[in-house]
Amino acid sequence: MGDFRFETNLRAPLNIYVQKRRIHLKTANSTFGSYGYRFSDRKLQKTAQIWSLGWDEQKTTLYDWDGRNRRDTGKYIFQYTISGQGAIEIDGKLFQLSPGQAFIVNIPGDYRYFLPEKSDGWEFIYLTLYGDVVGDYWNEIQEDIGHILNFEPDSEPVTFLLHLLDLAASRQISNAHLASGYAYQFTMELMKYCQNIDRKLSSWPEPITQAAMYARNHYAEEIGPDEMALASGMSRYHFTRQFKEITHMTPIQYLTDIRIQKAKELLQNTKYSSEDIAQLIGYNNANYFNKVFKKVVGISPGKYRK
C-alpha cells in the first residue's frame, strides 16, 4: 500500500491530544490522513467540538462499523463519498453511497456502514463532532430530510470540510476554542445547505463529481482537463461537453477558479511571495500566475493583498 507513518503529538499538557496517520499511495498523489482531538474544556465540549476528521480510502470488507456497538457515544458523524462506492444500512434499509452522497448519523444508532463486497474501494472524507448544539441540528436534519444527503463537490459543507483537513494537516487546529468554532461553523454550513435542499435536488453525475474532486485534491500539481477527464473515466470530448453542461464552466475554468480562490486565501493570510503562491497552486511561474489572477479578479495579486 505504500509508505505508512504513525505520529502522536502532545500539543498542550492535559489539554489536547492529536493522533495523526498518513498513508501515501503509490497509485495516486493523494495523501490520506486522520486527525483526532481530545480537549478538556467542558463548556466547549457541551456546545460544539471536533472529535475526529480525515480523508480515507478503504479496499477491504473488514471496514465495517456498527452504530449499536460503539463505545464513543454522544458523537455525530458526517461522511462524504468522493469516489468508489460504500453502503449504509439504516433501520433495516440498505443505501448505496456513490460519489456526491453523504450520510449523517448519531453514535449510538441503529445503523451499519461498510464496504460492500462488490465494491472495488471507497474513498471518503469525514468529520465527527460532539456537543448539544451539534446534536440538536443533526436530529433536526434527520427528521426533516433523512440520513442520506446529496452534495455538489463545491457545496459549502464539502469545501469547508476540505478546508478543515488542510488546517489539521498543517497543525493549525491548535486549541479547544478554535476547534469549537470550526465545529459550530461546519454545523451552521450544513444546516444552511439543508434548508435550501429543495434547490439542490439534482446531484451531479458520478463521473463529473469524481473529476471535480480530483481537481480539488490535485490543484497544486500540474494538471489540466486531460487529467480531470481521466479521473472521470470518460473521453476528453464527452467529458468536456458534459462537465460544462452540468457545472456551467469548462474544466479549465473550474480548475482555475479553485486555484484563484486558494491564492486569495494565501494572499490574505500569509506573507508568501507571488513565486511561492504560484508554486503552491499549480502554476510554473509567478508571471503566469499574475496574468491569470488579474484576468479573473480584475486586479493584480499585489493590489489584492493591499
Buried (B, 14 or more C-beta within 10 A) or exposed (E): EEEEEEEEEEEBEEEBBBBBBBBBEEEBEBEBBBBBBBBEBEEBBEBBBBBBBBBBBBBEEEBEBBBEEEEEEBBBBBBBBBBBBBBBBBEEEEBBBBBBBBBBBBBBBEBBBBBBEEBEBBBBBBBBBBBEBBBEBBEEBBEEBEBBBBBBBBBBBBBBBBBBBEBBBEEEBEBBEEBBBBBBBBBBBBBEBBEEBEEBEEBBBBBBBBBBBBBBBBBBEEBEBEBBBBBBEBEBEEBBEBBBEBBEBBBEBBBBBBBBBBBBBBBEEEEBEBEEBBBBBBBEEBEEBBEBBBEBBEEBBEEBBE
